[in-house]
Amino acid sequence: MKNPLHPPPAPPGFSGGAQIPEGSASILSSLFLHWLGPLLGTGFSRPLEQDDLWSLPHSRLTSHLTDELERHFYSILPDEKQAAPSSYQSADHVTRSDETEKTEMRENPNEQVSLLKAIYRQFFWQCWYTGSLTLIALTETLPTLTPLVTKALLTWLTDSYVFFHLSPAEKQESLSSEPQGIGYGVGVAIGLFFMQQGASLMNAHSSKFAMSLGLSVRTAVRFSRIIGCITRKSLRLSARARLEHPSGQIFTMISTDADRADKFCIYGHHLWIAPIQLIITAGLLIATLGYSALVGLG
């Protein structure tokens, strides 16, 4: 008898060099993440190998991500700084470039070139799409609507229990307050079920998009030639500059901070969603308990 918990190992080379089917999946397959099923089934039957993994689309390749980051970064620079420094420049040329850069910085002291701004420009739509999913999942379905619907269901159950345990005379007097039929309760219960499922899907998709965005940002930053320029720049700092910015600090920012970019993409939206959650929670408490609920908020 075939045991479904111990399936036979899948044949090697599951993906066959095909591209990840996320972009070509149907709406329902994308909504319920059904396109991941074959890969998860292969991983359940045996350990995954490199040949089992799908290939990434061009938009997610390292070369494309780094080129796009460099394009956005250098588009912020003034025209005279548009070209990135080459690794094969001579020492005299590097020295002259440094002197020219210092002169330009003195002429434009308020000019700020930010790598963070370049990252934000490149991943603008992905960032706010993930933030929208997180906002819907955290501030509407879970803490707001679900408790209200649960309260309505419990109120209907209580009223129905009390009404149907009344005497016939009391029922005649209370016809105006007769609770709604069983169809109302079933509908509320079904709605509550779908709300929980929707919340779960929203959380899953927001986490997936956030982790995918974080990995793209980390890849673009770590393997970009901009980091190579920063590394070469750190090796040419003057003695006074090394006191303010030691080489170890610069290398730590390059390696460690780049790795933390993916975590910020996952949890960064909570910085602006948390106040919205607090306002909604305070409104619910005041509506339920009155203004005395403000004591608990303090």
C-alpha positions, -999 to 999 in steps of 0.1 A, spaced: 0 0 0 13 34 -10 20 56 20 13 93 12 35 104 41 65 86 26 63 92 -12 90 78 -35 118 102 -42 112 125 -72 135 121 -102 165 144 -103 165 177 -122 129 186 -113 130 221 -128 146 211 -160 162 246 -163 127 262 -165 120 297 -152 102 302 -120 64 300 -128 54 328 -105 49 353 -133 30 329 -156 7 314 -129 -30 320 -130 -48 344 -106 -60 316 -83 -26 299 -84 -9 331 -75 -35 339 -48 -32 305 -31 5 300 -39 -4 268 -57 25 272 -82 48 263 -53 32 229 -49 54 208 -73 86 222 -57 73 216 -22 63 181 -32 98 174 -45 113 187 -13 90 165 7 101 134 -11 138 140 -9 164 168 -2 164 195 -28 194 200 -51 206 228 -72 192 212 -104 157 212 -88 155 250 -84 139 272 -110 159 299 -128 152 335 -120 137 360 -146 159 387 -160 144 413 -137 157 394 -106 192 386 -118 221 401 -100 235 419 -131 201 436 -138 196 446 -102 231 461 -98 229 479 -132 196 495 -122 209 505 -88 240 521 -104 218 539 -130 196 554 -103 225 563 -81 244 581 -108 213 598 -121 213 617 -87 248 630 -93 254 662 -112 264 659 -149 301 662 -142 300 632 -119 278 609 -140 306 585 -150 316 559 -124 353 558 -116 372 529 -132 392 504 -113 422 508 -137 427 545 -132 462 556 -125 473 570 -91 478 605 -106 443 604 -121 428 592 -88 445 620 -69 433 646 -93 398 631 -91 399 633 -53 411 669 -54 383 678 -80 357 661 -58 368 680 -27 367 713 -46 332 705 -59 320 696 -24 333 729 -11 314 747 -39 282 727 -32 282 720 6 245 712 7 247 686 -21 238 652 -7 241 620 -28 223 592 -10 225 555 -18 193 551 1 175 575 -22 188 554 -52 175 522 -36 141 539 -29 138 550 -65 146 516 -79 122 496 -56 95 523 -52 65 503 -64 76 471 -48 81 488 -15 47 505 -13 29 474 -27 43 454 2 34 482 26 -2 482 13 -6 445 18 9 448 53 -15 477 61 -46 457 50 -35 426 68 -26 442 101 -49 472 105 -82 461 89 -89 424 89 -71 411 120 -75 436 149 -105 456 137 -131 437 117 -127 402 132 -134 412 168 -165 433 157 -179 403 137 -171 380 166 -190 403 189 -220 404 165 -220 366 164 -219 362 202 -246 388 207 -269 369 183 -262 336 200 -270 352 234 -302 369 223 -313 337 205 -307 315 236 -325 339 259 -355 344 235 -361 307 228 -361 299 266 -389 324 273 -424 313 280 -450 316 252 -465 347 269 -431 363 272 -424 355 236 -456 372 225 -446 404 244 -410 403 230 -419 397 193 -404 431 185 -371 421 198 -370 386 183 -335 378 171 -329 370 134 -331 335 121 -304 309 119 -294 320 84 -281 352 100 -258 333 123 -246 309 96 -238 339 74 -219 357 101 -199 325 109 -191 320 72 -180 356 68 -158 353 99 -142 322 83 -134 340 51 -121 370 69 -96 348 88 -86 331 55 -82 365 38 -61 378 67 -39 347 65 -34 351 27 -27 388 32 0 380 58 15 353 36 17 376 5 30 406 24 57 384 40 66 369 7 69 402 -11 88 418 17 114 390 18 117 390 -20 122 428 -19 147 425 9 167 399 -10 167 421 -42 179 451 -22 207 431 -5 218 416 -38 218 450 -56 238 467 -28 263 439 -21 272 432 -57 270 467 -71 301 484 -84 292 513 -62 304 492 -32 336 486 -51 341 523 -55 335 528 -18 360 501 -10 387 517 -32 378 551 -17 383 538 18 418 526 9 428 561 -3 416 581 28 439 606 43 452 601 79 427 627 92 398 610 74 408 576 87 403 589 122 368 599 115 360 569 93 382 539 100 384 512 73 369 487 96 338 508 101 334 512 63 338 475 56 313 467 84 288 490 69 293 474 35 290 438 47 267 439 78 244 468 69 238 454 35 227 421 50 203 440 73 186 456 44 163 426 39 152 427 75 143 464 72 122 456 42 103 430 63 98 451 94 103 487 82 66 492 73 56 487 110 71 521 117 42 539 100 16 511 104 19 509 142 5 545 148 -25 536 126 -30 504 146 -29 524 178 -55 549 166 -79 521 155 -74 502 188 -81 534 208 -112 541 188 -125 506 193 -119 508 231 -136 541 234 -166 529 213 -169 498 235 -160 510 270 -165 547 267 -139 574 275 -128 555 306 -108 533 282 -84 562 279 -71 554 313 -58 520 300 -41 537 271 -22 559 294 
